Amino acid sequence: DITYMNITSTSGSDSFAYSCRSLTKLIIRNMPTIPPLNSNAFTNCYHFTGTTDATYNPQGLKDGRIYVPDDKVDALKTASGWSTYSDIIVPLSTLQE
């Protein structure tokens, strides 16, 4: 759960969530701008990439969710780096806590 995300360079996102194998949900509550996202930011985050792993994601499903402020959803789905995850980027208003 990230209350405030403010990354201003792609180098700042190089290792973002890198190898978070069991990460299934990322909640970003405040995002003043669309931060750049490096292409390997979610490497080995199996629920985000859909990669099969016998322990962390045995069915190989891309079943994670990235919850973002509602007004950023459309922009993130087409933004560089983020568009790879467009099918799992969802509005924060849909989060059930």
MOPAC internal coordinates of N, CA, C and O (Angstrom, degrees):
PM7 1SCF
backbone

  N    0.0000 0     0.00 0     0.00 0    0    0    0
  C    1.4506 1     0.00 0     0.00 0    1    0    0
  C    1.5180 1   106.70 1     0.00 0    2    1    0
  O    1.2310 1   120.66 1   -67.64 1    3    2    1
  N    1.3332 1   116.35 1   112.36 1    3    2    1
  C    1.4540 1   121.82 1  -179.49 1    5    3    2
  C    1.5238 1   107.63 1  -107.11 1    6    5    3
  O    1.2310 1   120.43 1   -63.74 1    7    6    5
  N    1.3051 1   116.79 1   116.26 1    7    6    5
  C    1.4580 1   120.45 1  -178.77 1    9    7    6
  C    1.5178 1   111.10 1   -71.31 1   10    9    7
  O    1.2310 1   120.11 1   140.59 1   11   10    9
  N    1.3279 1   117.39 1   -39.41 1   11   10    9
  C    1.4553 1   121.14 1  -175.18 1   13   11   10
  C    1.5156 1   108.64 1  -142.83 1   14   13   11
  O    1.2310 1   120.06 1   -56.32 1   15   14   13
  N    1.3407 1   117.49 1   123.68 1   15   14   13
  C    1.4567 1   120.69 1   179.73 1   17   15   14
  C    1.5140 1   108.76 1  -116.41 1   18   17   15
  O    1.2310 1   120.90 1   -59.90 1   19   18   17
  N    1.3225 1   115.87 1   120.10 1   19   18   17
  C    1.4533 1   120.54 1   179.59 1   21   19   18
  C    1.5233 1   108.37 1  -140.60 1   22   21   19
  O    1.2310 1   120.84 1   -94.31 1   23   22   21
  N    1.3112 1   115.99 1    85.69 1   23   22   21
  C    1.4632 1   122.31 1   176.23 1   25   23   22
  C    1.5151 1   105.84 1  -105.75 1   26   25   23
  O    1.2310 1   120.03 1   -51.46 1   27   26   25
  N    1.3203 1   117.56 1   128.54 1   27   26   25
  C    1.4578 1   119.44 1  -175.22 1   29   27   26
  C    1.5199 1   114.23 1  -109.07 1   30   29   27
  O    1.2310 1   119.46 1   173.17 1   31   30   29
  N    1.3289 1   118.63 1    -6.83 1   31   30   29
  C    1.4597 1   119.69 1   178.10 1   33   31   30
  C    1.5210 1   109.47 1  -139.64 1   34   33   31
  O    1.2310 1   120.20 1   -25.48 1   35   34   33
  N    1.3263 1   117.22 1   154.52 1   35   34   33
  C    1.4629 1   119.84 1   179.99 1   37   35   34
  C    1.5178 1   111.06 1   -65.40 1   38   37   35
  O    1.2310 1   119.53 1   151.57 1   39   38   37
  N    1.3307 1   118.50 1   -28.43 1   39   38   37
  C    1.4604 1   119.42 1   177.99 1   41   39   38
  C    1.5236 1   110.60 1   -65.50 1   42   41   39
  O    1.2310 1   120.38 1   153.14 1   43   42   41
  N    1.3238 1   116.87 1   -26.86 1   43   42   41
  C    1.4582 1   121.17 1   177.49 1   45   43   42
  C    1.5128 1   112.68 1   -71.22 1   46   45   43
  O    1.2310 1   120.15 1   163.30 1   47   46   45
  N    1.3243 1   117.31 1   -16.70 1   47   46   45
  C    1.4532 1   120.23 1  -179.42 1   49   47   46
  C    1.5278 1   112.76 1  -109.58 1   50   49   47
  O    1.2310 1   119.92 1  -172.29 1   51   50   49
  N    1.3347 1   117.76 1     7.71 1   51   50   49
  C    1.4661 1   121.35 1  -178.09 1   53   51   50
  C    1.5188 1   112.87 1   -53.82 1   54   53   51
  O    1.2310 1   120.34 1   133.68 1   55   54   53
  N    1.3001 1   116.95 1   -46.32 1   55   54   53
  C    1.4575 1   121.03 1  -174.91 1   57   55   54
  C    1.5155 1   112.71 1  -109.83 1   58   57   55
  O    1.2310 1   120.29 1  -164.19 1   59   58   57
  N    1.3111 1   117.05 1    15.81 1   59   58   57
  C    1.4473 1   120.89 1  -179.04 1   61   59   58
  C    1.5233 1   109.52 1   -60.61 1   62   61   59
  O    1.2310 1   120.46 1   -60.47 1   63   62   61
  N    1.3218 1   116.72 1   119.53 1   63   62   61
  C    1.4661 1   124.18 1   179.41 1   65   63   62
  C    1.5279 1   113.14 1    58.65 1   66   65   63
  O    1.2310 1   119.87 1  -157.68 1   67   66   65
  N    1.3165 1   117.86 1    22.32 1   67   66   65
  C    1.4571 1   121.69 1  -179.89 1   69   67   66
  C    1.5293 1   111.01 1   -62.48 1   70   69   67
  O    1.2310 1   120.40 1   -51.58 1   71   70   69
  N    1.2960 1   116.84 1   128.42 1   71   70   69
  C    1.4745 1   124.74 1   177.93 1   73   71   70
  C    1.5215 1   113.79 1    59.56 1   74   73   71
  O    1.2310 1   120.46 1  -146.82 1   75   74   73
  N    1.3071 1   116.73 1    33.18 1   75   74   73
  C    1.4705 1   120.63 1   173.15 1   77   75   74
  C    1.5270 1   107.03 1   -85.91 1   78   77   75
  O    1.2310 1   121.12 1  -107.78 1   79   78   77
  N    1.3043 1   115.46 1    72.22 1   79   78   77
  C    1.4650 1   122.27 1  -170.10 1   81   79   78
  C    1.5228 1   114.28 1   -56.12 1   82   81   79
  O    1.2310 1   119.89 1   143.56 1   83   82   81
  N    1.3057 1   117.82 1   -36.44 1   83   82   81
  C    1.4613 1   118.97 1  -176.56 1   85   83   82
  C    1.5304 1   112.76 1   -99.72 1   86   85   83
  O    1.2310 1   120.01 1  -173.31 1   87   86   85
  N    1.3318 1   117.58 1     6.69 1   87   86   85
  C    1.4590 1   121.50 1   177.57 1   89   87   86
  C    1.5296 1   109.24 1   -66.02 1   90   89   87
  O    1.2310 1   120.57 1   -56.20 1   91   90   89
  N    1.3200 1   116.51 1   123.80 1   91   90   89
  C    1.4647 1   120.63 1   178.80 1   93   91   90
  C    1.5172 1   112.38 1  -119.12 1   94   93   91
  O    1.2310 1   120.52 1   166.20 1   95   94   93
  N    1.3287 1   116.61 1   -13.80 1   95   94   93
  C    1.4556 1   120.01 1  -176.10 1   97   95   94
  C    1.5231 1   109.27 1  -147.00 1   98   97   95
  O    1.2310 1   121.14 1   -49.58 1   99   98   97
  N    1.3273 1   115.43 1   130.42 1   99   98   97
  C    1.4575 1   122.01 1   174.72 1  101   99   98
  C    1.5195 1   106.42 1  -121.93 1  102  101   99
  O    1.2310 1   120.43 1   -55.44 1  103  102  101
  N    1.3193 1   116.78 1   124.56 1  103  102  101
  C    1.4537 1   122.05 1  -178.81 1  105  103  102
  C    1.5242 1   108.10 1  -115.12 1  106  105  103
  O    1.2310 1   120.64 1   -62.22 1  107  106  105
  N    1.3242 1   116.39 1   117.78 1  107  106  105
  C    1.4576 1   121.81 1   177.24 1  109  107  106
  C    1.5177 1   106.65 1  -114.71 1  110  109  107
  O    1.2310 1   120.54 1   -70.89 1  111  110  109
  N    1.3077 1   116.57 1   109.11 1  111  110  109
  C    1.4564 1   121.26 1  -172.62 1  113  111  110
  C    1.5316 1   113.99 1   -84.48 1  114  113  111
  O    1.2310 1   119.90 1   152.85 1  115  114  113
  N    1.3129 1   117.80 1   -27.15 1  115  114  113
  C    1.4589 1   120.84 1  -178.69 1  117  115  114
  C    1.5179 1   108.56 1  -142.31 1  118  117  115
  O    1.2310 1   120.39 1   -54.23 1  119  118  117
  N    1.3193 1   116.87 1   125.77 1  119  118  117
  C    1.4496 1   122.26 1  -178.41 1  121  119  118
  C    1.5335 1   107.26 1  -141.37 1  122  121  119
  O    1.2310 1   119.94 1   -89.48 1  123  122  121
  N    1.3397 1   117.71 1    90.52 1  123  122  121
  C    1.4553 1   120.17 1  -175.15 1  125  123  122
  C    1.5295 1   113.53 1   -60.55 1  126  125  123
  O    1.2310 1   120.08 1   146.26 1  127  126  125
  N    1.3197 1   117.46 1   -33.74 1  127  126  125
  C    1.4606 1   122.29 1   177.22 1  129  127  126
  C    1.5194 1   107.94 1  -135.27 1  130  129  127
  O    1.2310 1   120.60 1   -12.34 1  131  130  129
  N    1.3065 1   116.46 1   167.66 1  131  130  129
  C    1.4663 1   120.82 1   175.76 1  133  131  130
  C    1.5237 1   107.08 1   -81.82 1  134  133  131
  O    1.2310 1   120.00 1   -69.54 1  135  134  133
  N    1.3202 1   117.61 1   110.46 1  135  134  133
  C    1.4614 1   119.34 1  -178.83 1  137  135  134
  C    1.5244 1   110.94 1   -77.60 1  138  137  135
  O    1.2310 1   120.17 1   -32.40 1  139  138  137
  N    1.3176 1   117.29 1   147.60 1  139  138  137
  C    1.4659 1   119.37 1   175.27 1  141  139  138
  C    1.5267 1   109.23 1   -65.27 1  142  141  139
  O    1.2310 1   120.58 1   -31.26 1  143  142  141
  N    1.3067 1   116.49 1   148.74 1  143  142  141
  C    1.4560 1   120.60 1   178.94 1  145  143  142
  C    1.5125 1   108.45 1  -130.76 1  146  145  143
  O    1.2310 1   120.66 1   -61.73 1  147  146  145
  N    1.3125 1   116.35 1   118.27 1  147  146  145
  C    1.4496 1   122.14 1   179.16 1  149  147  146
  C    1.5255 1   109.64 1   -66.60 1  150  149  147
  O    1.2310 1   120.25 1   -31.11 1  151  150  149
  N    1.3115 1   117.13 1   148.89 1  151  150  149
  C    1.4675 1   121.40 1  -175.82 1  153  151  150
  C    1.5218 1   114.15 1   -62.91 1  154  153  151
  O    1.2310 1   119.66 1   158.89 1  155  154  153
  N    1.3205 1   118.26 1   -21.11 1  155  154  153
  C    1.4736 1   118.86 1   179.52 1  157  155  154
  C    1.5271 1   112.55 1  -105.60 1  158  157  155
  O    1.2310 1   120.29 1  -161.57 1  159  158  157
  N    1.3283 1   117.06 1    18.43 1  159  158  157
  C    1.4665 1   121.27 1  -177.36 1  161  159  158
  C    1.5291 1   112.73 1   -61.22 1  162  161  159
  O    1.2310 1   119.59 1   144.05 1  163  162  161
  N    1.3207 1   118.40 1   -35.95 1  163  162  161
  C    1.4583 1   121.22 1  -178.79 1  165  163  162
  C    1.5326 1   111.81 1  -109.85 1  166  165  163
  O    1.2310 1   120.29 1  -154.41 1  167  166  165
  N    1.3231 1   117.06 1    25.59 1  167  166  165
  C    1.4646 1   120.48 1   178.44 1  169  167  166
  C    1.5232 1   110.24 1   -57.01 1  170  169  167
  O    1.2310 1   120.79 1   -47.09 1  171  170  169
  N    1.2969 1   116.10 1   132.91 1  171  170  169
  C    1.4716 1   124.62 1  -179.00 1  173  171  170
  C    1.5258 1   113.60 1    66.85 1  174  173  171
  O    1.2310 1   119.89 1  -162.89 1  175  174  173
  N    1.3118 1   117.82 1    17.11 1  175  174  173
  C    1.4685 1   121.65 1   170.28 1  177  175  174
  C    1.5258 1   104.71 1   -92.24 1  178  177  175
  O    1.2310 1   120.69 1   -96.30 1  179  178  177
  N    1.3093 1   116.28 1    83.70 1  179  178  177
  C    1.4533 1   122.21 1  -166.69 1  181  179  178
  C    1.5199 1   114.84 1   -59.29 1  182  181  179
  O    1.2310 1   119.33 1   148.56 1  183  182  181
  N    1.3095 1   118.89 1   -31.44 1  183  182  181
  C    1.4611 1   120.48 1   179.66 1  185  183  182
  C    1.5242 1   111.43 1   -75.52 1  186  185  183
  O    1.2310 1   120.14 1   162.68 1  187  186  185
  N    1.3284 1   117.33 1   -17.32 1  187  186  185
  C    1.4618 1   121.22 1   177.81 1  189  187  186
  C    1.5219 1   110.85 1   -93.88 1  190  189  187
  O    1.2310 1   120.24 1   147.55 1  191  190  189
  N    1.3241 1   117.14 1   -32.45 1  191  190  189
  C    1.4600 1   120.65 1  -176.75 1  193  191  190
  C    1.5206 1   112.92 1   -98.08 1  194  193  191
  O    1.2310 1   120.12 1   163.10 1  195  194  193
  N    1.3327 1   117.37 1   -16.90 1  195  194  193
  C    1.4547 1   121.06 1   179.03 1  197  195  194
  C    1.5169 1   114.15 1    83.32 1  198  197  195
  O    1.2310 1   119.57 1  -175.52 1  199  198  197
  N    1.3211 1   118.42 1     4.48 1  199  198  197
  C    1.4538 1   121.67 1  -178.51 1  201  199  198
  C    1.5156 1   111.19 1   -67.88 1  202  201  199
  O    1.2310 1   120.18 1   -47.45 1  203  202  201
  N    1.3020 1   117.26 1   132.55 1  203  202  201
  C    1.4628 1   121.78 1   179.26 1  205  203  202
  C    1.5211 1   110.21 1   -72.14 1  206  205  203
  O    1.2310 1   120.82 1   -47.86 1  207  206  205
  N    1.3009 1   116.04 1   132.14 1  207  206  205
  C    1.4534 1   123.15 1   173.26 1  209  207  206
  C    1.5166 1   106.44 1  -144.82 1  210  209  207
  O    1.2310 1   120.64 1   -53.20 1  211  210  209
  N    1.2963 1   116.38 1   126.80 1  211  210  209
  C    1.4636 1   121.11 1  -173.00 1  213  211  210
  C    1.5200 1   113.79 1   -57.29 1  214  213  211
  O    1.2310 1   119.88 1   150.72 1  215  214  213
  N    1.3244 1   117.84 1   -29.28 1  215  214  213
  C    1.4566 1   120.92 1  -177.87 1  217  215  214
  C    1.5172 1   112.53 1   -93.92 1  218  217  215
  O    1.2310 1   120.41 1   134.16 1  219  218  217
  N    1.3257 1   116.82 1   -45.84 1  219  218  217
  C    1.4665 1   120.75 1  -169.29 1  221  219  218
  C    1.5214 1   115.17 1   -95.22 1  222  221  219
  O    1.2310 1   120.06 1   150.34 1  223  222  221
  N    1.3151 1   117.49 1   -29.66 1  223  222  221
  C    1.4610 1   120.55 1  -179.33 1  225  223  222
  C    1.5238 1   108.04 1  -153.37 1  226  225  223
  O    1.2310 1   120.07 1  -111.12 1  227  226  225
  N    1.3147 1   117.48 1    68.88 1  227  226  225
  C    1.4574 1   121.31 1  -171.73 1  229  227  226
  C    1.5264 1   114.32 1   -60.40 1  230  229  227
  O    1.2310 1   119.65 1   152.69 1  231  230  229
  N    1.3240 1   118.28 1   -27.31 1  231  230  229
  C    1.4636 1   119.59 1  -179.62 1  233  231  230
  C    1.5218 1   112.78 1   -89.61 1  234  233  231
  O    1.2310 1   120.38 1   173.74 1  235  234  233
  N    1.3193 1   116.88 1    -6.26 1  235  234  233
  C    1.4594 1   120.96 1   177.26 1  237  235  234
  C    1.5150 1   114.41 1    69.20 1  238  237  235
  O    1.2310 1   120.14 1  -156.31 1  239  238  237
  N    1.3170 1   117.34 1    23.69 1  239  238  237
  C    1.4567 1   120.89 1  -177.17 1  241  239  238
  C    1.5210 1   111.99 1   -82.08 1  242  241  239
  O    1.2310 1   120.85 1   -34.96 1  243  242  241
  N    1.3158 1   115.98 1   145.04 1  243  242  241
  C    1.4585 1   120.93 1   171.72 1  245  243  242
  C    1.5256 1   105.17 1   -90.70 1  246  245  243
  O    1.2310 1   121.16 1  -101.29 1  247  246  245
  N    1.3321 1   115.40 1    78.71 1  247  246  245
  C    1.4654 1   121.06 1  -169.97 1  249  247  246
  C    1.5279 1   113.80 1  -114.31 1  250  249  247
  O    1.2310 1   120.04 1  -170.71 1  251  250  249
  N    1.3198 1   117.52 1     9.29 1  251  250  249
  C    1.4575 1   120.41 1   176.39 1  253  251  250
  C    1.5183 1   110.61 1   -74.51 1  254  253  251
  O    1.2310 1   120.49 1    -7.67 1  255  254  253
  N    1.3138 1   116.66 1   172.33 1  255  254  253
  C    1.4674 1   121.88 1   177.76 1  257  255  254
  C    1.5229 1   109.67 1  -138.52 1  258  257  255
  O    1.2310 1   120.98 1   -41.39 1  259  258  257
  N    1.3259 1   115.74 1   138.61 1  259  258  257
  C    1.4524 1   122.40 1   173.75 1  261  259  258
  C    1.5232 1   106.26 1  -115.03 1  262  261  259
  O    1.2310 1   120.87 1   -73.66 1  263  262  261
  N    1.3211 1   115.94 1   106.34 1  263  262  261
  C    1.4672 1   122.11 1  -179.56 1  265  263  262
  C    1.5183 1   109.12 1   -90.02 1  266  265  263
  O    1.2310 1   120.98 1   -54.78 1  267  266  265
  N    1.3200 1   115.73 1   125.22 1  267  266  265
  C    1.4622 1   121.04 1  -178.29 1  269  267  266
  C    1.5346 1   109.47 1  -132.96 1  270  269  267
  O    1.2310 1   120.14 1   -17.96 1  271  270  269
  N    1.3462 1   117.33 1   162.04 1  271  270  269
  C    1.4624 1   119.01 1   177.29 1  273  271  270
  C    1.5354 1   110.63 1   -52.51 1  274  273  271
  O    1.2310 1   120.81 1   -41.79 1  275  274  273
  N    1.3126 1   116.06 1   138.21 1  275  274  273
  C    1.4617 1   121.90 1  -175.02 1  277  275  274
  C    1.5317 1   113.30 1   -51.94 1  278  277  275
  O    1.2310 1   120.42 1   142.14 1  279  278  277
  N    1.3264 1   116.80 1   -37.86 1  279  278  277
  C    1.4608 1   119.98 1  -176.97 1  281  279  278
  C    1.5334 1   113.37 1   -75.67 1  282  281  279
  O    1.2310 1   119.68 1   175.91 1  283  282  281
  N    1.3354 1   118.22 1    -4.09 1  283  282  281
  C    1.4641 1   121.74 1   179.93 1  285  283  282
  C    1.5330 1   112.72 1  -107.14 1  286  285  283
  O    1.2310 1   119.63 1   171.30 1  287  286  285
  N    1.3143 1   118.32 1    -8.70 1  287  286  285
  C    1.4668 1   121.77 1  -173.82 1  289  287  286
  C    1.5276 1   112.18 1   -55.71 1  290  289  287
  O    1.2310 1   119.83 1   123.06 1  291  290  289
  N    1.3199 1   117.92 1   -56.94 1  291  290  289
  C    1.4654 1   120.94 1  -176.25 1  293  291  290
  C    1.5238 1   112.21 1   -60.77 1  294  293  291
  O    1.2310 1   120.53 1   138.27 1  295  294  293
  N    1.3151 1   116.59 1   -41.73 1  295  294  293
  C    1.4712 1   120.57 1  -179.72 1  297  295  294
  C    1.5286 1   111.04 1   -65.55 1  298  297  295
  O    1.2310 1   120.11 1   138.93 1  299  298  297
  N    1.3166 1   117.39 1   -41.07 1  299  298  297
  C    1.4648 1   120.34 1  -179.92 1  301  299  298
  C    1.5238 1   111.91 1   -66.94 1  302  301  299
  O    1.2310 1   120.41 1   144.09 1  303  302  301
  N    1.3138 1   116.83 1   -35.91 1  303  302  301
  C    1.4697 1   120.24 1  -178.31 1  305  303  302
  C    1.5220 1   112.56 1   -63.86 1  306  305  303
  O    1.2310 1   120.17 1   160.74 1  307  306  305
  N    1.3246 1   117.28 1   -19.26 1  307  306  305
  C    1.4629 1   120.44 1   179.43 1  309  307  306
  C    1.5325 1   112.71 1  -114.80 1  310  309  307
  O    1.2310 1   120.28 1   176.35 1  311  310  309
  N    1.3291 1   117.06 1    -3.65 1  311  310  309
  C    1.4677 1   121.01 1  -177.41 1  313  311  310
  C    1.5306 1   111.23 1   -73.47 1  314  313  311
  O    1.2310 1   121.51 1   -31.35 1  315  314  313
  N    1.3055 1   114.72 1   148.65 1  315  314  313
  C    1.4615 1   121.35 1   178.42 1  317  315  314
  C    1.5255 1   110.67 1   -55.86 1  318  317  315
  O    1.2310 1   120.49 1   -48.26 1  319  318  317
  N    1.2921 1   116.68 1   131.74 1  319  318  317
  C    1.4616 1   122.04 1  -178.84 1  321  319  318
  C    1.5172 1   112.64 1    85.67 1  322  321  319
  O    1.2310 1   120.32 1   132.48 1  323  322  321
  N    1.3050 1   117.00 1   -47.52 1  323  322  321
  C    1.4627 1   121.83 1  -179.05 1  325  323  322
  C    1.5296 1   112.35 1   -73.53 1  326  325  323
  O    1.2310 1   120.12 1   148.86 1  327  326  325
  N    1.3254 1   117.37 1   -31.14 1  327  326  325
  C    1.4684 1   120.76 1  -174.89 1  329  327  326
  C    1.5370 1   112.41 1   -59.32 1  330  329  327
  O    1.2310 1   120.07 1   154.83 1  331  330  329
  N    1.3211 1   117.47 1   -25.17 1  331  330  329
  C    1.4609 1   121.72 1   175.98 1  333  331  330
  C    1.5246 1   111.06 1   -58.38 1  334  333  331
  O    1.2310 1   120.72 1   151.98 1  335  334  333
  N    1.3088 1   116.23 1   -28.02 1  335  334  333
  C    1.4660 1   122.20 1  -176.02 1  337  335  334
  C    1.5267 1   112.03 1  -107.90 1  338  337  335
  O    1.2310 1   120.35 1  -161.04 1  339  338  337
  N    1.3301 1   116.94 1    18.96 1  339  338  337
  C    1.4664 1   121.24 1  -174.14 1  341  339  338
  C    1.5303 1   113.46 1   -55.61 1  342  341  339
  O    1.2310 1   120.05 1   147.19 1  343  342  341
  N    1.3295 1   117.51 1   -32.81 1  343  342  341
  C    1.4618 1   119.39 1  -178.50 1  345  343  342
  C    1.5238 1   113.82 1   -76.69 1  346  345  343
  O    1.2310 1   119.99 1   170.05 1  347  346  345
  N    1.3275 1   117.63 1    -9.95 1  347  346  345
  C    1.4700 1   118.94 1   177.96 1  349  347  346
  C    1.5315 1   112.68 1  -118.21 1  350  349  347
  O    1.2310 1   120.06 1  -174.40 1  351  350  349
  N    1.3384 1   117.50 1     5.60 1  351  350  349
  C    1.4672 1   122.03 1   173.91 1  353  351  350
  C    1.5207 1   107.73 1   -85.13 1  354  353  351
  O    1.2310 1   120.84 1   -58.95 1  355  354  353
  N    1.3099 1   116.00 1   121.05 1  355  354  353
  C    1.4688 1   120.65 1  -176.12 1  357  355  354
  C    1.5371 1   111.10 1  -133.69 1  358  357  355
  O    1.2310 1   120.54 1   -22.28 1  359  358  357
  N    1.3254 1   116.56 1   157.72 1  359  358  357
  C    1.4633 1   120.23 1  -179.41 1  361  359  358
  C    1.5178 1   112.78 1   -66.58 1  362  361  359
  O    1.2310 1   120.86 1   -39.89 1  363  362  361
  N    1.2977 1   115.95 1   140.11 1  363  362  361
  C    1.4543 1   122.69 1   177.73 1  365  363  362
  C    1.5338 1   111.55 1   -57.18 1  366  365  363
  O    1.2310 1   120.53 1   148.27 1  367  366  365
  N    1.3208 1   116.59 1   -31.73 1  367  366  365
  C    1.4680 1   120.47 1  -179.04 1  369  367  366
  C    1.5291 1   112.79 1   -63.97 1  370  369  367
  O    1.2310 1   119.92 1   164.50 1  371  370  369
  N    1.3413 1   117.76 1   -15.50 1  371  370  369
  C    1.4710 1   120.60 1   179.50 1  373  371  370
  C    1.5262 1   112.60 1   -90.60 1  374  373  371
  O    1.2310 1   120.63 1   173.66 1  375  374  373
  N    1.3188 1   116.40 1    -6.34 1  375  374  373
  C    1.4709 1   120.72 1  -179.58 1  377  375  374
  C    1.5234 1   110.62 1   -67.03 1  378  377  375
  O    1.2310 1   121.39 1   -51.30 1  379  378  377
  N    1.3209 1   114.94 1   128.70 1  379  378  377
  C    1.4676 1   120.16 1   175.23 1  381  379  378
  C    1.5229 1   107.70 1  -108.49 1  382  381  379
  O    1.2310 1   121.33 1   -68.20 1  383  382  381
  N    1.3213 1   115.07 1   111.80 1  383  382  381
  C    1.4786 1   118.66 1  -176.78 1  385  383  382
  C    1.5006 1   111.16 1   -99.17 1  386  385  383
  O    1.2310 1   120.10 1   180.00 1  387  386  385

